[in-house]
């Protein structure tokens, strides 16, 4: 009977990522938020970007604002290039455990993300274009 109870329990969460490294929790990432030690999460992967602070084209302040946190939405809102995404590989130190993936700032799929932000940005641009067209039409009468 005890054997049945063991079989009914849910499987244990894995402890290592796809590369055999131990998972890194958001709580552990949060411990790395000082200029001398900066980690952040992008698409459920953890990056140590300390060595990149001085080289970041947007300045170190941009990275420090999200140090020790999930920066996926900020990263996608800027619209980084494929080259920028490729550069990330050398800074990867691990992955979030499955139970902490895909939160409000994350993207469980690891894909493009940022779709709703793009739409929100399109609305004022569209309104400005309509307003400019109306102004032009009205002044030509």
N, C-alpha and C positions, 0 to 999 in steps of 0.2 A: 504494500500500500504506500509506503514511503517513496518507492520508486515512481509511482504515478504522480505524486505531488511534485517531484523534481521535474518530470516531463511537462507538467502543466505551467511551470513558471516561464515568463518571457525570456528570450535569449539575452544574455548579457551584452551590453554595449561593447563594441570593439575598443581596444586601448591603443591601437596604432593606426596610423594613416596609410595611404596607398604606397608610400615609400618606406614603410616600416618604422617611422619615427613616432614617438609617443604624441598623442593629441595634446594640444595646448588650449586650455580653457580661456574664456574671456577674462576671468579673474586673473589669470596669469599674465595675459596681455596687458591688463591695466597696471601691472607693476612696472611696466617699461614705458614710462611717460616723461622721463627727464631727458634733457638735451644730450646727455652722455650715453643714453640707452633708450632708443625710440623704436617701439614695435607698433604695428597696426594691422588691422584685418581688412583684406579686400577679397570679396567673393569667397568667404569662408577659409581663406588661406592666410597664414600669419607671416608677416614680413618684418625683418629687422632692418630698418632704413637709416640707422644711425650714420653709417658711412656715406649716405647719399644726401644728408642735410645740406651740405655746402654746394652740392652740384645741382640740386633741384631747380629747374628753370623758374618756378613760381616763388622761390625763396623758401628758406627753412621754416618761416612762420606758418606757411600753409600746412606743412607736415606736423609741426608742433601743435597746431590747433586740434588735430585728431590723434595725437600720440596716445598710445595705450587704449585705443578704441577701434570700433568698426568704422572705416572710412569709405566703404563701398559707394554710398550715394554721392558723397563729395567727389570721389574719383570719377564716377560716371557723369556727374553733372558738368564737369569740365570738358569731357569728351577727349580723353587721352588717345593718342595715336597707337597704331600697332607696334611701333618701335618702343614707345613708352611701356606698353604692356610686356613686351619681350624683355626689357631691361629689368623688370620685376623679378624674373626667374632667379637671378643670382642673390636676391635678398630674402628668398623664401626660407623660413625656418620650420614651418609645420602647418598643420591644419587644425581647425576647430573640431571638437568632437561632434558627431552627428546630432546629438541632442541640443547643441547650441547653434546650429546652422540655420540660415534663412530667417533671421530676426528682422525687425523693422528696418534696420539699416543695411541688412545683408541681401544677398541674392543667392538663394539655394541652388539655382541652376548654373551660376558662374558665367552667365552669358552677358549680353549687352547691358541690361538694366537701364534705369534712367528714362524709360519711355514716358511715364506720366509727367516727369519734370519737363520734358521736351514739349509736351502738349500745353502745359501751363505757360511756358515761355512763348509759344506760338500765338496764344490769344491776344496779348497786348500788341504784338507785332502786327497781327491781322487788323486789330482795331485802329492802330496808327495808320496803316495803309488805307483803310476805308475812309478814315478822317481826312487824310491828305487828298485822296481822290475826290471826296465831296467838296473840300475847299477849292481845289483846282476847278472843278465843274462849276461851282457857285461863282467864282471870280471871273469866269469866262463868259457868263451870261450878260 
